[in-house]
């Protein structure tokens, strides 16, 4: 049975417009101005709604109460499903810094989940650390951070050679530049993460394969003054260097709308990847003021729609979904189609997920319908309907 979605606002690469997307099995069969359904085809009337490619979250630690660090195949499948219900049809489960054996176990859980996934896609693993700068540790457990020259990282790479898609590290650490070379040679996207690098060290890091910035502004060095001289940092490099793409937590808490607008003006739609940095508490119901303990042992409190360290001196990861991030980018003045691109095509391209992020013939049938308020009301992941809140009969 084919599914035909008739949309007046279909987000296509480089444009929007009225069209019909035709799905057969787990792939998009085509996008047509006119299509005559055959008997048995299912037709969805999406007039007035936005038909978008499924969102792709390349930096997410958990969801629905489950964590990517647990090492459990079932936990990773559940977190994928929790985010899929909100429009994120593909995830790159992201580990928090931890002892190497724990990370190997987490990678194994992600690998087994990816092999078993049905519908929502698990695209591989994203290692955020452990080679992060303690001066920019954020909510990472300081005791789990490592220096590249003092740490044998080969067990991580050997755990799933073809499945590690992204790794975040601080290039200014001893051995950090060589680590960038190693990451890149393995075909892994090297992202500058939890870094205290100067602008000039970032320029050097570009020569060693680093091409992305992990959650810009969060745990990133910025402008400092040394005697009479101003020394720019990672934030300024991320905004100014065209070679770098930037991950942005657009949950409306980590960055105000004014900064979201600034990042967009500096980088343009093509160089921004929206991420949630979502903890296991994302895509779930939470009680205001409740203290939660992360899998890495760090205690956090849920207040005002975001997780905070108990000291309230820093955020500890978001509880957002990518649909909420898209809404906030639009609130910051970004056109809907470009905000959607930042949550779909850009992150998919950044990690080489070539069948994700666009509505085109041959692409995976990952589709989301957003209502006038940009809330997800219908979600399909690889041809499987995950959410249907349309309230309309489906014609067969």
C-alpha positions in Angstrom: 0.0 0.0 0.0 1.2 3.5 -0.9 0.7 6.6 1.2 0.0 9.9 -0.5 0.4 13.1 1.5 -1.2 16.1 -0.1 0.5 19.2 1.4 0.1 22.9 0.6 3.4 23.6 2.4 6.0 21.0 1.5 9.6 21.7 2.5 11.9 20.6 -0.3 15.6 21.3 -0.8 15.8 25.0 -1.5 12.1 25.7 -1.7 8.6 25.2 -0.4 5.3 24.8 -2.2 2.3 22.6 -2.7 2.9 19.1 -3.8 2.2 15.5 -3.1 4.7 13.1 -1.5 4.2 9.5 -2.4 5.6 6.8 -0.1 6.0 3.1 -0.9 7.4 0.8 1.7 10.2 2.5 3.6 11.2 5.0 0.8 9.8 8.1 -0.8 8.7 7.1 -4.2 8.4 10.7 -5.5 7.3 14.3 -5.1 4.7 15.2 -7.7 2.6 18.2 -8.6 -0.2 15.8 -9.4 -0.8 12.2 -8.6 -3.9 10.0 -9.1 -4.1 7.5 -6.2 -4.9 3.9 -7.1 -7.4 1.8 -5.3 -5.9 0.8 -1.9 -3.6 3.9 -1.6 -3.9 5.8 1.6 -4.4 9.5 1.1 -3.7 12.1 3.8 -5.0 15.6 3.4 -2.3 17.9 4.9 -3.7 21.2 3.6 -2.4 24.1 5.7 0.2 22.1 7.4 4.0 21.9 6.8 5.2 18.6 5.5 8.9 18.3 6.5 11.6 15.7 6.4 12.0 13.9 9.6 14.3 15.7 12.1 17.8 14.3 12.7 19.3 14.8 16.2 23.1 14.2 16.1 23.6 15.2 19.7 21.2 13.6 22.2 22.1 11.8 25.4 18.7 10.3 26.1 14.9 10.7 26.1 11.7 9.3 27.6 13.6 8.4 30.8 16.3 6.4 29.1 20.0 7.1 28.6 22.5 6.3 25.8 25.1 5.7 28.4 23.3 2.7 30.0 24.6 0.0 27.6 21.1 -1.3 27.2 19.8 -2.0 23.7 16.2 -1.6 25.0 17.0 1.8 26.6 18.4 3.2 23.3 15.4 1.9 21.3 13.0 3.6 23.8 14.8 6.9 23.7 14.6 6.8 19.9 10.9 6.1 20.0 10.3 8.9 22.6 12.0 11.5 20.3 10.3 10.0 17.2 6.9 10.8 18.6 7.9 14.5 18.5 9.2 14.4 15.0 12.8 13.3 15.3 12.9 10.2 13.2 16.7 9.7 13.4 19.1 10.1 16.3 22.8 9.8 16.9 22.9 8.6 20.6 25.5 10.6 22.4 27.6 9.4 25.3 28.7 11.4 28.3 32.3 11.3 29.4 32.9 8.1 31.5 35.6 5.5 32.1 36.7 3.8 28.9 35.1 0.4 29.9 31.7 2.1 30.5 31.9 3.9 27.2 32.7 0.6 25.4 29.6 -0.9 27.0 27.5 2.1 26.0 28.7 1.8 22.4 27.8 -1.8 22.4 24.3 -1.0 23.5 23.9 1.6 20.8 25.3 -0.8 18.2 22.8 -3.5 19.1 19.9 -1.0 19.2 20.9 0.2 15.7 20.7 -3.3 14.4 17.3 -3.9 15.9 15.7 -0.5 15.2 12.4 -0.6 13.3 11.1 2.8 12.2 13.1 5.4 14.0 16.7 5.2 12.9 19.8 5.0 15.1 22.5 6.3 12.9 25.6 5.3 15.0 27.2 6.8 18.0 28.5 10.2 19.0 31.2 10.3 21.6 31.3 13.5 23.5 34.6 13.1 25.1 36.3 11.9 27.2 39.1 14.2 25.9 37.4 17.4 27.1 39.0 20.4 28.9 38.3 20.5 32.6 38.1 24.3 32.4 35.0 23.9 30.3 33.6 20.7 31.8 30.0 22.0 32.1 27.8 19.1 33.3 30.4 16.5 32.3 31.8 14.5 35.3 35.3 16.0 35.9 36.7 12.7 37.1 35.9 11.1 33.8 37.8 13.6 31.6 41.0 12.5 29.9 44.1 13.8 28.1 44.7 12.3 24.7 48.4 11.6 25.3 47.6 9.8 28.6 44.7 7.7 27.4 44.4 4.7 25.1 41.2 5.4 23.1 41.6 2.4 20.8 39.0 0.4 22.7 36.4 3.0 21.8 37.2 3.0 18.1 37.5 -0.8 18.0 34.1 -1.3 19.7 32.2 -0.3 16.6 34.6 0.8 13.8 31.9 1.7 11.3 29.5 3.1 13.8 31.3 6.0 15.5 30.0 8.9 13.4 31.1 11.9 15.5 33.6 12.6 18.3 33.9 15.7 20.4 37.3 16.7 21.8 39.3 19.7 23.0 42.1 20.2 20.5 44.2 22.4 22.8 44.8 19.5 25.2 48.1 17.7 24.9 47.8 15.4 21.9 44.5 17.0 20.9 45.6 18.0 17.4 46.9 14.5 16.7 43.6 13.1 18.0 41.9 15.2 15.3 44.1 13.6 12.7 43.2 10.1 14.0 39.5 10.8 14.2 39.4 12.2 10.6 41.4 9.3 9.2 38.8 6.9 10.6 36.0 8.8 8.8 34.6 10.2 12.0 33.4 13.8 12.2 35.7 15.7 14.5 33.9 18.3 16.6 35.5 20.9 18.9 33.8 20.2 22.3 34.1 21.6 25.8 37.1 23.5 24.7 39.1 26.4 26.1 41.0 27.0 22.8 41.9 30.4 21.6 40.8 31.5 18.1 44.3 30.8 16.9 44.3 27.3 18.3 41.0 26.7 16.5 42.6 27.8 13.3 45.3 25.2 13.8 42.7 22.6 14.7 41.2 23.1 11.3 44.4 21.8 9.8 43.9 18.6 11.8 40.4 17.7 10.7 38.2 19.5 13.2 35.3 20.9 11.2 32.4 21.4 13.7 31.7 23.1 17.1 29.8 21.3 19.8 26.9 23.3 21.2 28.2 26.8 20.4 28.3 29.1 23.4 27.9 26.2 25.9 31.3 25.1 27.4 33.1 27.2 24.7 35.8 29.7 25.3 35.1 33.3 24.4 36.8 36.6 24.3 39.2 37.4 27.1 41.5 40.3 27.8 45.2 39.6 28.4 46.8 42.9 29.6 46.0 45.3 26.8 45.1 42.7 24.2 41.8 41.0 23.4 42.1 37.3 22.6 39.1 35.8 20.8 38.1 32.2 21.6 36.1 29.3 20.2 32.8 31.2 20.2 34.3 33.9 17.9 35.9 31.2 15.7 32.7 29.3 15.4 30.8 32.4 14.3 33.5 33.8 11.9 35.3 30.8 10.3 33.4 29.5 7.2 35.1 26.1 7.5 33.2 25.4 10.8 29.7 24.2 11.1 28.1 24.8 14.5 25.7 22.8 16.7 23.1 25.0 18.4 20.9 24.1 21.4 17.8 26.1 20.4 15.7 25.1 23.4 15.1 28.8 24.3 17.0 28.4 27.5 20.6 27.8 26.7 20.6 30.7 24.2 18.1 33.6 24.1 16.4 34.4 20.8 18.8 37.3 20.3 21.8 35.0 20.2 20.0 32.5 18.0 19.4 35.4 15.6 23.1 36.4 15.8 24.3 32.9 15.0 21.9 32.7 12.0 23.2 36.1 10.7 26.8 34.9 11.0 26.5 31.3 9.8 23.5 31.3 7.5 21.1 28.4 7.3 23.6 26.0 5.7 26.2 26.0 8.6 23.9 25.4 11.6 22.9 22.0 13.0 20.1 22.2 15.6 20.6 19.8 18.4 18.8 19.1 21.7 21.7 17.9 23.8 18.7 16.2 25.4 19.2 14.2 28.6 17.3 11.0 29.5 14.6 13.4 30.8 13.9 15.0 27.4 10.8 14.1 25.4 9.1 13.2 28.7 6.9 14.8 31.4 8.9 16.3 34.3 7.9 17.9 37.6 9.1 21.4 38.4 11.8 21.5 41.1 12.6 17.8 41.1 16.2 16.7 41.5 17.4 14.1 39.1 20.7 12.2 39.0 22.3 11.7 35.6 23.8 8.4 34.7 27.2 10.0 35.2 26.4 10.8 38.8 25.9 14.5 38.3 22.8 15.8 40.2 20.5 18.2 38.3 17.3 20.0 39.0 14.4 20.7 36.6 13.5 24.3 36.7 11.9 26.7 34.2 11.9 24.1 31.4 15.6 23.2 31.6 17.9 21.0 33.6 20.4 22.9 35.9 23.3 22.0 38.1 22.3 22.2 41.8 24.4 25.3 42.1 22.3 26.9 39.4 25.6 28.2 37.9 25.2 26.2 34.7 22.7 24.3 32.6 23.1 20.5 32.6 21.6 19.6 29.2 18.2 20.3 27.8 14.9 18.5 27.9 13.9 19.8 24.5 12.8 18.1 21.3 14.0 19.2 17.9 10.4 20.4 17.1 10.7 22.9 19.9 14.1 24.0 18.6 12.6 24.6 15.2 9.8 26.7 16.8 12.4 28.8 18.6 14.5 29.5 15.5 11.3 30.7 13.8 10.6 32.9 16.8 14.1 34.3 16.3 13.2 35.4 12.8 14.3 32.4 10.7 12.0 31.3 7.9 10.3 28.0 8.6 12.0 26.1 5.7 15.4 27.2 6.8 14.8 26.3 10.4 13.6 22.9 9.3 16.8 22.5 7.2 18.9 23.1 10.3 17.1 20.2 12.0 17.1 17.7 9.1 19.3 18.1 6.1 22.3 19.9 7.8 22.8 17.4 10.6 22.3 14.4 8.3 24.9 15.8 5.8 27.3 16.6 8.7 27.6 12.9 9.6 27.1 11.4 6.0 23.6 10.0 6.6 22.9 10.3 2.9 19.3 9.0 2.8 18.1 11.3 5.6 17.0 14.9 5.8 15.3 15.6 2.5 12.0 14.9 0.8 13.2 13.4 -2.5 12.6 10.2 -4.5 14.8 7.4 -3.1 15.2 9.0 0.4 14.0 7.2 3.5 10.3 7.7 4.2 11.0 9.9 7.3 8.3 12.6 7.3 6.7 15.0 9.8 3.5 17.1 9.5 3.6 20.3 11.6 0.5 22.3 12.3 0.2 26.1 12.1 2.0 26.4 15.5 4.8 24.1 14.2 3.7 21.3 16.6 4.1 17.7 15.2 0.8 16.1 14.5 1.8 13.2 12.3 5.2 11.3 12.1 6.4 8.6 9.8 9.8 6.9 10.2 11.0 4.6 7.4 7.4 4.1 6.3 6.1 3.3 9.8 3.5 5.8 11.3 4.8 6.7 14.7 2.3 9.4 15.6 -1.1 10.3 14.2 -2.9 13.2 15.8 -4.6 14.5 12.7 -8.1 13.7 13.7 -9.2 12.9 10.2 -10.1 9.6 8.6 -7.5 8.2 6.3 -9.0 7.3 2.9 -7.9 3.9 1.4 
